[in-house]
Amino acid sequence: MDPLFNELIDSKAINKNILITGGAGFIGTNLIIKLLKNTNFNIYNLDYLGFGSNYESLKLLDKKYTNYF
């Protein structure tokens, strides 16, 4: 794994909040998936749902995160 990502998930903060901008895009969706699998953080996704967004990919995920469009 990426050392920066390891540093993020190794944090001892239990109630950490993470804001992802552009979470409906390719990179944002994969980041949300990785965070959901490896952490218990509260994840908030803020996305315009423009040209590069794929909302269908987010529908397949757990509801452990919040979307704002």
C-alpha positions as CSV (number, residue, x, y, z in Angstrom):
1,M,0.0,0.0,0.0
2,D,0.9,3.6,-0.4
3,P,2.8,5.0,2.7
4,L,0.7,8.1,2.9
5,F,-2.5,6.0,2.9
6,N,-0.9,3.8,5.7
7,E,-0.2,6.9,7.7
8,L,-3.8,8.0,7.3
9,I,-5.3,4.7,8.4
10,D,-2.8,4.1,11.2
11,S,-4.2,7.2,13.0
12,K,-5.6,6.4,16.4
13,A,-8.6,8.7,15.9
14,I,-11.8,6.7,16.1
15,N,-14.3,9.2,14.9
16,K,-12.3,10.7,12.0
17,N,-14.4,12.5,9.3
18,I,-13.2,12.3,5.7
19,L,-14.5,14.6,2.9
20,I,-14.0,13.3,-0.6
21,T,-14.7,15.8,-3.4
22,G,-15.4,14.2,-6.8
23,G,-16.3,10.9,-5.2
24,A,-18.5,9.8,-8.1
25,G,-15.5,9.9,-10.5
26,F,-13.1,7.0,-11.1
27,I,-10.4,8.0,-8.6
28,G,-12.9,9.2,-6.0
29,T,-15.0,6.0,-6.1
30,N,-11.9,3.8,-5.7
31,L,-10.7,6.0,-2.8
32,I,-14.1,5.6,-1.1
33,I,-14.0,1.8,-1.7
34,K,-10.5,1.6,-0.2
35,L,-11.4,3.7,2.8
36,L,-14.6,1.7,3.5
37,K,-12.6,-1.6,3.4
38,N,-9.7,-0.4,5.6
39,T,-11.1,2.1,8.1
40,N,-14.1,2.9,10.3
41,F,-14.0,6.6,9.3
42,N,-17.1,8.7,8.5
43,I,-16.9,9.4,4.8
44,Y,-18.7,12.3,3.1
45,N,-18.8,12.5,-0.7
46,L,-19.3,15.9,-2.4
47,D,-19.8,15.7,-6.1
48,Y,-21.2,17.8,-8.9
49,L,-22.3,14.7,-10.9
50,G,-20.9,16.2,-14.1
51,F,-19.3,14.6,-17.2
52,G,-16.9,12.2,-15.4
53,S,-19.2,11.1,-12.7
54,N,-20.6,7.6,-12.4
55,Y,-23.3,7.5,-9.7
56,E,-24.1,3.9,-10.5
57,S,-20.8,2.7,-9.1
58,L,-21.6,4.4,-5.8
59,K,-25.0,2.6,-5.5
60,L,-23.2,-0.7,-5.1
61,L,-21.3,0.4,-2.0
62,D,-22.4,0.0,1.7
63,K,-24.3,2.9,3.2
64,K,-21.4,3.7,5.5
65,Y,-20.9,7.0,3.9
66,T,-22.9,10.1,3.0
67,N,-23.4,11.6,-0.5
68,Y,-23.9,15.3,-1.3
69,F,-24.7,16.3,-4.9
